[in-house]
Amino acid sequence: MSKGSLLVVDDTPDNLRILSQMLTEQGYIVRKALSGSRALTSIKNELPDLILLDINMPDLNGYEVCQRLKSSQITEKIPVIFISALDEMMDKIKAFKVGGVDYITKPFQIEEVLIRVEHQLKLYKLQNQLNQYNQKLRQEVEQRKKVEKELRLSKLVLQKTNKKLNTLSIIDSTTGIANRRHLNKVLLREWKRLARENQPLSLILCDIDFFKNYNDTYGHVAGDRCLRIVAQALKNIIHRPNDLVARFGGEEFAIVLPNTNQQGVKTIAQTVNATIEDLKIPHAKSTVSNYITISAGVTTQIPQYEQTPQNLIHQADMVLYLAKQQGRNCFVTQNINNTIDQNSI
């Protein structure tokens, strides 16, 4: 038995094929359209239960297609989920203003698409039931209340699901800590806040020493396990709500420390080096230790409105390079006056 009839609209054949195959395998009846005009023709011939709609298309864009659907009594109730590479807040606001019920950002996760489609279909079907019950006699009031309760519960489930999906969107899947995207958001937020308050912002960039050799020796499964262990160890070092440990990329990690001065971040950097070596993760192909170690670049700035957090990242990356040049398994700090602290090597 079909779980519902869907129309997928996207002018990119690969996206159309992947989405259609994925949804068909889950028991949905799926029709496809490569343009907005074809989508409107297909809908006119047979109404779908739900529409997955791209925004950027050459003839009619997704916003125009949705507006036309919502202007007709025949199609205005069909739920429209936008799937787009556009990730700006104004794009999402416009999508909801023209009548979209949900918004998925490309590249999408299969699990996210399935969950959002399932819940929107459930809400759509329950809403239709509710409308039918409202047209019946007063004797059916109790049945209507039951459906309304189911609808409320379904919305609560959707809210919990959205919260879970939001959490997943900021977590690096390999290490379980914040990902680069969330790191950039937090850095920008703290940069603006501390610029107003004229307070310091410190950053530590860490790189696992000779990690390529580790992967080549022990394999990528062991390499991923090593990344997870190191990530959790770094996360356990910080305790304040505004501090953040994130995966910067590959075997690199970032530690954001708002309201932390030079002496404070230097103390944490010393703890970082000692903590990772104390993990005693064997590394036979390291030339600095028999165990996994890290090199770190440490910098502190008082943020300025005319600059961006990229300046902080650039400085930390520069002194991280110096730490590697000095023999690794150490950290180098760049002071608030932009001088290099060689004593921290």
Buried (B, 14 or more C-beta within 10 A) or exposed (E): EEBBBBBBBBBBEEBBEBBBEBBEEBEBBBBBBBBBBBBBEBBEEEBBBBBBBBBBBEEBBBBBBBBBBBEEEEBEBBBBBBBBBBEEEEBBEBBEEBBBBBBBBBEBBEEBBBBBBBBBBBBBBBBEBBEEBEEEEEEBEEEBEEBBEBBEEBBEEBEEBBEEBEEEEBBBEBBEBBBBEBBBEBBEBBBBBBBEEEBBBBBBBBBBBBBEBBBEBBEEEBBBBBBBBBBBBBBEBBEEEBBBBBBBEEBBBBBBBBBBBBEBBBEBBBEBBEBBBEBEBBBEEBEBBEBBBBBBBBBBBEBEEEEBBEBBBEBBBBBBBBBBEBEBBBBBBBBBEEEBBEEBB
